[in-house]
C-alpha cells in the first residue's frame, strides 16, 4: 500500500493537543521479529509493513523458523550501514512482556547505534543490559506504550461531529486495518476525516493517538472522549477498536472504547475461519449477528442512535473465489455491506455513510 492517505491529529485537528503525538522516531525501521512463529503475535510488524512500507528497511529474525514477512533479512550492523535509525519490536506477546531471551539481541542492536522502539508493557529501561548498551552505542530507548497525563473520567456528554468505531468478534482480527482503510477512503473522497489510533501499532503508523490498554480502567472512556473530541458537523473520526466484548481477557477495554467513542456507526470485524477466541481454547467465536447486536447494545448507553455500517471480513486464509463467496453470503444474510479491506477496499461501507 503505497498511498497512505492517513491523517492522525488529536484533540481537535492540526495544531491540537500535542500530548498525544509520538516524539520523533528515527527512520527507517528494522522490524525485530524475535523467535516468533505465530503470525497473530507479529501484528505490529505486519501493520508497519502494510501501511508505512516506505519507512521499513527490512526484518530481523532470530532463526529460520520465524515468520517471514517477505522483507529482506538484515542484522543490526548491516541495517545501520544501510541507514536504519531504529529497531522496532514487531511482536506483541501475550501480556505485553518483553521475553528475556530477546534482551541480549536488542542490546547488540543498541550497541550498533540503533534506537530501540517498543510498544510492549515492559519498560526497556527496566533492563540494565539494554540501558548500558544504549549508552555505549549512543542510542535511545523509546517506550511508546505510555498514556498521556491528566486523562479525565468519561462524562457521556454528547459531542458534535461524527464517529465510526471498528469492533471485533475477537482480538487481532482486522480492526486496525479496517479503520485505516475507511479513513483513507474518506480522505481520498475529500471528506473531513481523521484516523484515531488506540494501539501501539496504530500509533506508530499515524504518529499520534493513545494506547488505550495502558489507561487505568476508570479513565478508558475519558481517554476515548478526548481522542475524539467535539468537531465540525461534517467531520468523521475513524477510531481503531481494541479487544473484543467476547474476549475473557480484553472485554473491558472494548467496552470503555464503545462508551467513550460514542460512535454513530460501528463496523464489525470478523474472521470466518476462526472458531475459538484467540488464546482462549474452548471459548467460541460468536455469530456475526450476535456480535453486532451486543456491540450496539453496549454503544447505546452513550449514543442511542448508533447503527452498524457494515462488516469487514479478514479472508486472508481463503482463496479469492472462496473469499468472494463468503462476503456475498454475509452481505445477503445481513443486508449490510460486507468487504475485506485488503481485497477490494471499503467503498461499499463508505458509500452508505452520510458524506461531508
C-alpha positions in Angstrom: 0.0 0.0 0.0 2.0 3.0 -1.2 -0.7 5.6 -0.8 -1.1 6.1 2.9 -3.8 8.7 2.9 -3.9 8.8 6.7 -4.2 11.9 8.8 -3.8 11.5 12.6 -4.2 14.5 14.8 -5.6 14.6 18.3 -7.9 16.8 20.3 -9.4 18.9 17.6 -7.3 18.6 14.4 -4.0 20.0 13.3 -2.3 22.2 15.9 -4.3 20.5 18.7 -3.1 19.0 21.9 0.4 17.6 21.2 0.4 15.4 24.3 -0.9 12.6 22.1 1.8 12.8 19.4 4.8 10.5 19.4 8.3 12.0 19.8 10.2 12.0 16.5 11.4 8.5 15.9 14.5 7.7 13.8 13.5 6.1 10.5 13.7 3.9 8.5 12.9 0.9 10.8 14.3 -2.5 11.1 11.5 -4.8 12.3 12.5 -7.2 15.0 10.6 -10.4 14.8 12.4 -12.3 17.6 11.8 -16.0 17.6 8.0 -15.7 16.9 6.4 -18.5 14.8 2.8 -17.2 15.2 1.5 -14.6 12.7 -1.0 -13.1 15.1 1.8 -12.2 17.6 3.5 -10.2 14.8 0.6 -7.9 14.2 2.8 -4.8 14.8 5.3 -5.9 12.2 2.6 -6.7 9.7 0.9 -3.4 10.3 4.0 -1.4 9.7 4.9 -3.4 6.6 1.5 -2.9 5.1 0.7 0.7 6.0 4.1 2.5 6.1 6.3 0.4 3.7 8.5 3.4 2.8 9.6 3.5 6.5 10.5 -0.2 6.7 14.0 -1.2 5.7 13.8 -4.9 6.5 13.2 -7.7 9.0 15.5 -9.2 11.7 14.7 -12.8 12.6 16.3 -14.9 15.3 16.2 -18.2 13.3 14.9 -19.6 10.0 11.6 -20.9 11.6 10.4 -17.4 12.4 7.5 -16.0 10.3 8.8 -14.4 7.1 7.2 -11.0 6.2 8.7 -11.1 2.8 11.2 -8.4 3.6 14.9 -8.6 3.3 16.6 -10.2 6.3 19.1 -7.8 7.9 21.3 -8.0 11.0 21.5 -4.7 13.0 25.0 -3.8 11.8 24.0 -4.3 8.1 20.8 -2.3 8.7 22.7 0.5 10.3 25.1 0.6 7.4 22.1 0.9 5.1 20.8 3.9 7.0 18.3 2.3 9.5 17.6 4.5 12.5 15.6 2.3 14.8 14.8 -1.3 15.6 11.0 -1.6 16.2 9.9 -4.6 18.2 7.3 -6.0 15.8 5.8 -8.6 18.1 3.1 -8.3 20.7 3.4 -11.3 23.0 0.6 -12.2 25.4 0.6 -9.8 28.3 2.9 -7.3 26.5 6.0 -8.6 28.3 9.5 -8.4 26.7 10.8 -12.0 26.6 14.1 -12.3 28.4 15.7 -14.2 25.5 15.4 -11.1 23.3 17.2 -8.7 25.6 20.8 -9.6 24.5 19.9 -9.4 20.8 18.3 -6.0 21.3 21.4 -4.9 23.3 23.5 -5.8 20.3 21.4 -3.5 18.1 21.6 -0.6 20.6 25.4 -1.0 20.7 25.4 -0.8 16.9 23.8 2.6 17.3 20.1 1.8 16.6 17.4 3.2 18.8 15.1 0.5 20.2 11.3 1.3 19.9 8.9 -0.8 22.0 5.2 -0.9 22.3 5.2 -3.5 25.0 4.1 -3.1 28.6 7.6 -3.9 29.8 9.8 -0.8 30.1 13.0 -1.0 28.1 14.7 1.0 30.9 14.0 -1.8 33.4 16.7 -4.0 31.7 20.2 -2.8 32.8 21.8 -4.6 29.9 19.7 -2.5 27.4 20.4 0.7 29.3 24.2 0.1 29.2 24.2 -0.9 25.6 22.2 2.2 24.6 24.7 4.4 26.4 27.6 2.6 24.7 26.0 3.0 21.2 24.6 6.5 21.8 21.2 5.0 21.1 17.8 5.8 22.6 15.3 3.5 24.3 11.8 4.5 23.2 8.8 3.2 25.1 5.7 4.3 23.2 3.1 2.5 25.3 2.6 5.2 27.8 -0.6 7.1 28.4 -0.6 10.9 28.5 -1.1 12.5 31.9 -4.3 14.1 33.1 -6.8 11.8 31.4 -10.3 12.6 32.8 -13.1 10.3 33.8 -15.6 9.9 30.9 -18.8 12.1 31.1 -21.0 10.6 28.4 -21.7 14.1 27.1 -22.9 14.2 23.5 -20.2 15.6 21.3 -20.5 17.3 17.9 -19.1 15.7 14.8 -19.4 12.1 13.5 -17.6 8.9 14.7 -17.1 5.4 13.4 -15.6 2.7 15.6 -14.3 -0.7 14.4 -15.3 -3.5 16.8 -14.4 -7.2 16.6 -15.7 -10.7 17.3 -12.2 -11.4 18.6 -8.8 -9.8 19.1 -6.2 -9.4 16.3 -8.9 -9.8 13.6 -8.6 -6.6 11.5 -10.0 -3.7 13.4 -6.9 -1.5 12.8 -6.7 -2.4 9.1 -10.4 -1.7 8.6 -10.2 1.7 10.4 -7.1 2.7 8.4 -8.8 1.7 5.1 -12.0 3.5 5.9 -10.1 6.7 7.0 -8.1 6.6 3.8 -11.1 6.1 1.6 -12.8 9.0 3.2 -9.8 11.2 2.7 -9.5 10.1 -0.9 -13.0 11.3 -1.4 -12.2 14.7 0.1 -14.1 14.1 3.3 -13.0 15.8 6.6 -11.8 12.7 8.4 -9.1 11.6 10.9 -7.9 8.1 11.9 -7.6 7.8 15.7 -5.1 5.3 16.9 -5.8 3.4 20.1 -3.0 0.8 19.9 0.8 0.7 19.7 0.8 -0.3 16.0 -1.7 2.4 15.0 0.3 4.9 17.0 3.5 4.0 15.1 1.7 4.2 11.8 -0.1 7.5 12.5 2.3 9.2 14.8 -0.4 10.2 17.3 -3.0 8.6 19.5 -3.5 7.0 22.9 -2.6 3.3 23.6 -5.9 2.6 25.3 -4.9 -0.6 27.1 -2.3 1.4 29.2 -5.1 3.6 30.6 -6.4 2.8 34.1 -9.9 1.2 33.8 -11.8 4.2 35.3 -10.4 6.5 32.6 -10.7 4.4 29.4 -14.0 6.1 28.3 -12.5 9.5 29.2 -9.4 8.8 27.0 -11.7 7.8 24.2 -13.6 11.1 24.6 -10.6 13.3 24.4 -9.2 11.3 21.5 -12.4 12.0 19.5 -13.5 15.5 20.8 -16.1 17.9 19.6 -15.7 18.6 15.9 -17.3 20.2 12.9 -20.7 18.6 11.9 -19.1 17.1 8.7 -16.0 15.7 10.4 -15.5 12.0 10.8 -13.3 10.4 13.5 -12.5 6.8 12.5 -11.5 5.1 15.7 -9.4 2.0 15.9 -11.1 -0.6 18.0 -9.3 -2.8 20.6 -10.0 -6.2 22.1 -13.5 -7.7 21.9 -16.6 -7.8 24.1 -16.4 -11.6 23.7 -12.8 -12.0 24.9 -12.5 -13.1 28.5 -9.2 -11.2 28.9 -9.8 -7.9 27.0 -13.5 -7.2 27.0 -13.0 -4.3 29.5 -11.0 -2.1 27.1 -13.6 -2.8 24.3 -16.5 -1.6 26.5 -14.7 1.5 27.6 -14.0 2.4 23.9 -17.6 1.8 23.0 -18.8 4.1 25.7 -16.2 6.8 25.3 -16.1 6.9 21.5 -19.8 7.4 21.3 -19.9 6.0 17.8 -22.6 6.9 15.3 -21.5 3.9 13.3 -19.7 0.6 14.1 -18.1 -1.8 11.7 -17.9 -5.4 12.8 -14.6 -7.1 12.0 -14.7 -10.9 11.8 -12.6 -13.9 10.6 -14.9 -16.5 9.1 -12.3 -19.2 9.5 -11.7 -18.7 13.2 -13.7 -20.9 15.6 -12.3 -20.0 19.0 -11.3 -16.8 20.8 -7.6 -16.2 20.4 -5.7 -17.5 23.4 -8.8 -19.0 25.0 -9.3 -22.6 23.9 -12.9 -23.7 24.2 -14.4 -20.2 24.1 -16.3 -20.0 20.8 -16.3 -17.1 18.4 -19.9 -15.6 18.3 -22.0 -15.5 15.3 -21.8 -12.2 13.3 -25.4 -11.3 14.2 -24.7 -11.8 17.9 -21.5 -9.7 17.8 -23.2 -6.8 16.1 -26.2 -6.8 18.4 -24.1 -7.0 21.6 -21.9 -4.1 20.4 -24.9 -2.0 19.5 -26.5 -2.7 22.9 -23.4 -1.5 24.7 -22.8 1.5 22.5 -26.4 2.8 23.1 -25.5 3.8 26.6 -23.9 7.0 25.2 -25.4 7.1 21.7 -28.9 5.6 21.4 -28.8 6.3 17.6 -25.8 4.1 16.8 -26.0 1.8 13.8 -23.9 -0.8 12.1 -22.4 0.4 8.8 -21.2 -3.0 7.7 -18.9 -6.0 8.2 -15.2 -6.2 7.4 -14.1 -9.8 7.0 -10.5 -11.0 7.3 -10.3 -13.5 4.5 -6.5 -13.8 4.4 -6.7 -17.6 4.8 -9.2 -18.1 1.9 -8.6 -18.1 -1.8 -10.0 -15.3 -3.9 -13.1 -17.2 -5.0 -13.9 -18.6 -1.6 -13.5 -15.1 -0.1 -15.9 -13.6 -2.6 -18.5 -16.2 -1.9 -18.3 -15.7 1.9 -18.6 -12.0 1.6 -21.6 -12.3 -0.7 -23.3 -14.7 1.7 -22.8 -12.5 4.7 -24.0 -9.4 2.8 -27.2 -11.2 1.7 -27.8 -12.6 5.2 -27.4 -9.3 7.0 -28.5 -6.8 4.3 -25.3 -4.8 5.1 -22.2 -4.1 3.1 -19.5 -6.8 3.6 -16.0 -6.3 2.5 -12.4 -7.4 3.0 -10.4 -4.1 3.4 -7.4 -5.8 1.8 -9.3 -7.3 -1.0 -11.2 -4.7 -2.9 -11.3 -2.0 -0.3 -14.1 -0.5 1.8 -16.0 1.7 -0.7 -19.3 -0.1 -0.1 -19.2 0.7 3.6 -18.2 4.4 3.0 -20.9 4.7 0.3 -23.5 4.1 3.0 -22.3 6.8 5.3 -23.5 10.4 5.3 -20.9 12.3 3.4 -19.5 15.7 4.1 
